[in-house]
Every structure is written in structure tokens, then in C-alpha cells.
Amino acid sequence: MARVQIAQNHDLNLEIAAGTYANYKAVNKFGRAPAGGQTTATDIWDRANATPTQQLWLAPTAAKKHAIVSTDDTDGKTATPNSVGARTLRIYGLTSWSTAEVSEDITLTGTDAVNTTNSYVIIHRMKALTWGTSGPNTGTISATAAGDATVTASIVIGQGQTQMAIYGVPSIQAAYMTSYYGSAVKAAAACRGSVELFVNPIPDTLTTKFLVKHTNGWDTAAQAYIKHEFAPYFKIAGPAIIKMQVVSSAADTDFSAGFDLILVDN
């Protein structure tokens, strides 16, 4: 595939984000563990808390339809057509590890689950599209894989979008990571710990095993925010799952992290 030729004085990041170049895509992935990073490894996603089964995010065991449901009926069900919560939702993910990202829209029906049309090996983003006066979402919205009971993605009350530092790359693309970051948003007491970048290079055969690719330290007494920039960019060939993880010296540390990618078609 021909490489992009950049005119002098042009901003490559702006051009890619604007969609100027075919086969290149910008991805800015951000996550937060609002209920807290723990003293053991905790993935940076919306459901992370002290519950062991929620500290680590899990992908479905295979391509699965997902049940989309809220904990509150005002998300799309009651008071329609003027629901106070979220009404419609857009889901982004991969239906296989060899095909490009797809999306679909879901009309919510509160605490009654609505199944996705597609079957997904990963859902790495959901966002509210339309909502009422008290939106964007009045309940916690989750996507649960059929048969697995695996919650692949979740939206915290009032946030309107997933906050998961997790992303799937199919085999037809490569991801070039430009940087990653992490920050202790709030801590009950002074604490320190590590934030780590992980990659699973074989999600098509084994979804649960990850390799550590970079580690950084943070300390609320000195440097609660860290950022690492890759030069040259860090290439992650698909298929792959990318995620970020934190370990804190204090339980329930509100922690955020994310990374920036340029996706390139093979």
C-alpha cells in the first residue's frame, strides 16, 4: 500500500483526523475506573471496582450477540416519546478478528434487554445518540454477551459514553500508538502505583492472555499524571486487543488512562 505523502507545513494529525487520507484513521481512546483502581491489577474501564470479577475486563469467548439494557426504565421506556433518559445508543466493535469495525444503533427499552443485530468478538465503545431532558442516561447501560454472561461494555450513569481504555484491532489493520497517559483523579489518601500498557496479540485464539508492553509510575505526592510518547510510534499489528491497567498502593483510587492511535489498513 502506498504511503501518505504529506505536504510541507501540513499537520499530519489534523489531516488524519479530518479524514483527508484514505485507509488512515485516528483513534483517541480514554478510560476511567471511577469506583477505583485497587491494590491488585485493575483494568481501566467503567465497571472497575473492588469486586474481583469486575477488576479485569473480559472479551466474549467468541462472536456473540449482546443484550443491551439499562438499570433504569426511564432510559427509553417510560414517559416515551419524551423519555428523560437515553433513547438511542450506538455500538462500535468487531464482528470478527479479520474484519473492520462496524457500528449499529439500538433503541433502548429501559430494564428490558434489546439484543444487538450483530454478533461481536469485542465491543470497545458505546455512546448515547439521543436523550431526554435528564439525559444522557439515567441508569447504568451494559452490553452482556449471550451465553457468556460477560459484560463487554458499560456506560456509567450520566456519562453518555463508555470510558474504557480498551480497543480491538483486526488483522486487516495495524495500530500505531503515538502516546499513552494515566492520572490519579482522586484518592482517599496519598498513594502511588504503576500504570501499564498491555497487548494481546492472539485474541482470535485466546482472549485472556496479555503481554506487558510498557510500564510507568505515578505518585499523588509528586507526579499524579504521567504521559509517554513513542518515537518512533509503537506498531501493534492486528489482530490484537490493547488495554491499560493500574495498580495502586491504596484501594478505591479513582484513576483514568488512555492512548492515541493511528489505524492503517494493511
matplotlib code that plots the C-alpha trace (Angstrom):
import matplotlib.pyplot as plt

x = [0.0, 1.3, 2.4, 0.8, 2.8, 2.5, 2.9, 5.3, 3.9, 0.8, -0.3, -0.4, -2.5, -5.1, -5.2, -5.7, -8.4, -10.2, -10.3, -8.1, -6.2, -7.9, -7.0, -5.9, -8.0, -7.4, -8.4, -8.3, -9.2, -9.9, -10.9, -11.7, -12.1, -14.4, -15.1, -11.4, -8.2, -7.2, -4.1, -4.2, -4.3, -7.3, -8.3, -9.2, -12.9, -16.3, -17.1, -13.7, -14.1, -13.1, -15.2, -12.7, -14.9, -15.1, -11.5, -10.4, -12.3, -13.1, -13.9, -16.5, -15.3, -16.5, -18.6, -21.8, -25.0, -25.2, -28.1, -28.3, -30.1, -30.3, -30.8, -33.5, -36.7, -36.5, -33.8, -36.0, -39.0, -41.2, -42.5, -42.0, -41.7, -40.3, -38.1, -35.9, -33.0, -31.2, -33.3, -31.0, -27.4, -24.7, -22.4, -18.9, -17.0, -15.6, -17.8, -14.6, -10.9, -10.5, -13.0, -13.1, -15.0, -18.8, -21.5, -25.2, -27.9, -30.1, -33.4, -33.4, -36.3, -35.2, -34.7, -36.0, -33.0, -32.6, -30.4, -27.8, -28.3, -24.6, -22.5, -19.4, -15.9, -15.4, -17.5, -15.0, -17.3, -20.9, -22.4, -25.9, -27.2, -30.5, -31.9, -34.4, -34.3, -32.4, -30.0, -27.9, -28.5, -30.3, -29.3, -26.1, -26.3, -24.5, -23.8, -23.8, -22.6, -25.2, -24.2, -21.0, -22.7, -19.7, -20.3, -18.2, -19.0, -20.8, -21.9, -21.9, -25.0, -25.0, -21.8, -23.4, -20.4, -18.2, -14.9, -12.8, -9.1, -9.6, -9.6, -9.7, -7.6, -8.5, -6.0, -6.6, -5.1, -2.2, -2.4, 0.5, 0.4, 1.6, 1.2, -0.5, -1.3, -2.6, -3.7, -4.9, -8.1, -9.0, -7.5, -8.7, -5.1, -1.6, -0.8, 1.4, 1.5, 2.0, 0.1, 0.8, 0.1, -0.9, -1.4, -3.0, -1.5, -3.6, -7.3, -8.5, -7.3, -7.0, -8.8, -7.5, -3.6, -1.9, 1.8, 3.0, 4.4, 5.2, 5.1, 5.1, 4.9, 2.8, 2.6, -0.1, 2.5, 4.7, 3.5, -0.1, -0.2, 2.1, 2.4, 4.6, 5.2, 6.5, 9.2, 9.1, 5.5, 4.7, 3.3, 0.7, -0.2, -3.8, -5.4, -4.9, -6.6, -5.0, -5.8, -4.4, -4.2, -3.4, -2.1, -2.4, -1.0, -4.5, -7.8, -10.5, -8.3, -10.2, -7.9, -8.1, -5.9, -6.0, -4.0, -3.9, -3.6, -3.3, -5.0, -3.6, -5.2, -2.8]
y = [0.0, 3.4, 5.6, 9.0, 12.0, 15.0, 18.5, 20.8, 22.6, 20.3, 19.0, 15.2, 14.6, 17.1, 15.7, 12.1, 13.2, 15.1, 12.0, 13.5, 10.3, 7.0, 4.0, 6.0, 6.6, 8.5, 6.8, 8.6, 6.0, 7.1, 5.2, 5.7, 3.5, 5.8, 3.2, 2.7, 1.1, -1.4, -2.8, -5.6, -5.3, -3.3, -2.7, 0.9, 0.6, 1.8, -1.2, -1.5, -1.7, -3.9, -6.8, -9.3, -10.3, -6.6, -5.6, -7.3, -6.8, -9.9, -10.3, -12.7, -16.3, -16.0, -13.7, -13.2, -11.1, -8.8, -7.8, -4.0, -3.0, -0.1, -0.3, 2.5, 2.3, 6.0, 5.1, 4.7, 3.0, 5.2, 8.6, 8.0, 9.7, 12.3, 9.9, 11.8, 9.4, 7.9, 6.9, 5.5, 4.1, 3.5, 0.5, 0.1, -3.2, -6.0, -8.9, -11.0, -10.6, -10.3, -7.6, -3.8, -2.1, -1.9, 0.0, -0.3, 1.7, 0.4, 1.8, 1.3, -0.1, 0.5, -2.6, -4.8, -6.0, -5.4, -7.8, -6.5, -7.4, -8.2, -10.7, -9.2, -10.5, -7.1, -4.0, -1.3, 1.8, 2.7, 6.2, 7.7, 9.3, 10.8, 11.5, 13.4, 16.3, 14.5, 12.6, 11.4, 8.2, 7.9, 4.3, 2.2, 0.8, -2.5, -4.9, -8.5, -11.3, -14.1, -17.4, -15.9, -13.5, -11.3, -7.6, -6.4, -2.7, -0.4, 3.3, 4.9, 6.9, 10.3, 9.9, 9.0, 7.1, 4.2, 5.1, 2.1, 2.2, -1.0, -1.4, -4.2, -4.1, -6.6, -8.5, -6.2, -3.2, -2.1, 0.4, 2.9, 4.2, 7.7, 8.1, 6.9, 8.6, 7.9, 10.0, 9.6, 11.6, 11.3, 9.3, 8.9, 9.3, 9.8, 6.8, 5.6, 2.9, 1.8, 2.1, -0.5, -0.9, -4.4, -6.1, -9.5, -10.4, -13.6, -12.7, -14.9, -18.0, -16.9, -13.8, -13.7, -13.6, -10.2, -9.1, -6.1, -3.5, -0.5, 0.5, 3.8, 5.0, 7.7, 9.2, 11.6, 13.3, 14.1, 13.2, 12.1, 12.4, 10.6, 10.6, 8.6, 9.5, 6.9, 8.0, 6.2, 5.2, 1.8, -0.6, -3.1, -5.5, -6.9, -8.9, -7.5, -6.2, -3.2, -2.3, -0.3, -1.4, 0.2, -1.0, 1.4, 1.3, 2.3, 0.7, 2.6, 5.1, 6.9, 6.5, 7.5, 6.5, 6.4, 6.1, 7.6, 5.5, 5.9, 2.9, 1.9, -0.6, -3.3]
z = [0.0, -0.9, 2.0, 2.6, 1.2, 3.5, 2.0, 3.8, 6.8, 6.9, 10.3, 9.9, 13.0, 11.8, 8.3, 9.5, 12.0, 9.2, 7.0, 4.3, 3.7, 2.7, 4.8, 7.8, 10.9, 14.1, 17.4, 20.8, 23.5, 27.0, 30.1, 33.8, 36.8, 38.8, 41.6, 41.9, 41.0, 43.6, 45.2, 42.7, 38.9, 37.7, 34.1, 33.2, 32.4, 33.7, 35.9, 37.6, 41.4, 44.3, 43.0, 41.7, 38.7, 37.6, 38.1, 34.9, 31.6, 29.6, 25.9, 24.8, 24.1, 20.5, 18.4, 20.5, 20.3, 23.2, 25.4, 25.8, 29.0, 31.5, 35.2, 34.9, 32.9, 32.0, 29.6, 26.5, 28.1, 30.4, 29.5, 25.8, 23.4, 25.8, 27.9, 30.4, 29.9, 26.9, 24.0, 21.4, 21.6, 19.0, 19.5, 17.9, 17.7, 15.7, 14.4, 13.8, 14.2, 10.4, 9.5, 10.0, 12.8, 12.4, 14.3, 14.9, 16.6, 19.4, 20.7, 24.4, 26.4, 29.9, 32.0, 29.2, 27.2, 23.5, 21.6, 19.0, 15.4, 15.0, 16.9, 18.3, 19.4, 21.1, 21.8, 22.5, 22.5, 23.1, 23.2, 23.6, 20.4, 21.6, 25.1, 27.1, 29.5, 32.2, 29.9, 28.6, 30.6, 33.9, 34.5, 34.0, 30.5, 29.8, 26.9, 28.1, 25.7, 25.2, 26.8, 28.4, 30.8, 30.0, 30.3, 27.4, 27.8, 30.2, 30.5, 33.9, 34.9, 33.4, 31.3, 27.9, 26.7, 27.7, 29.3, 28.6, 27.8, 25.7, 21.9, 19.4, 16.2, 13.4, 11.3, 8.2, 10.1, 12.2, 15.0, 15.5, 19.1, 19.4, 23.2, 26.3, 29.6, 33.1, 36.1, 39.6, 39.5, 43.2, 46.0, 49.6, 50.8, 49.3, 47.2, 44.4, 41.9, 38.3, 35.1, 32.4, 28.7, 27.7, 24.3, 23.5, 20.0, 19.6, 20.5, 17.7, 19.5, 23.2, 24.6, 28.1, 27.9, 27.6, 27.2, 29.1, 26.6, 28.8, 32.5, 34.2, 37.8, 39.4, 42.9, 44.2, 46.3, 43.4, 39.9, 39.8, 36.0, 33.5, 29.8, 27.5, 23.8, 21.4, 19.0, 16.6, 17.0, 18.6, 16.0, 17.1, 14.3, 14.2, 15.4, 18.9, 22.0, 23.6, 27.2, 30.1, 33.7, 37.1, 40.5, 43.4, 46.9, 48.2, 47.4, 45.5, 43.7, 41.0, 38.1, 34.4, 31.4, 27.7, 24.5, 21.0, 17.8, 14.0, 12.4, 9.0, 6.6, 5.5]

ax = plt.figure().add_subplot(projection="3d")
ax.plot(x, y, z, "-o")
ax.set_aspect("equal")
plt.show()
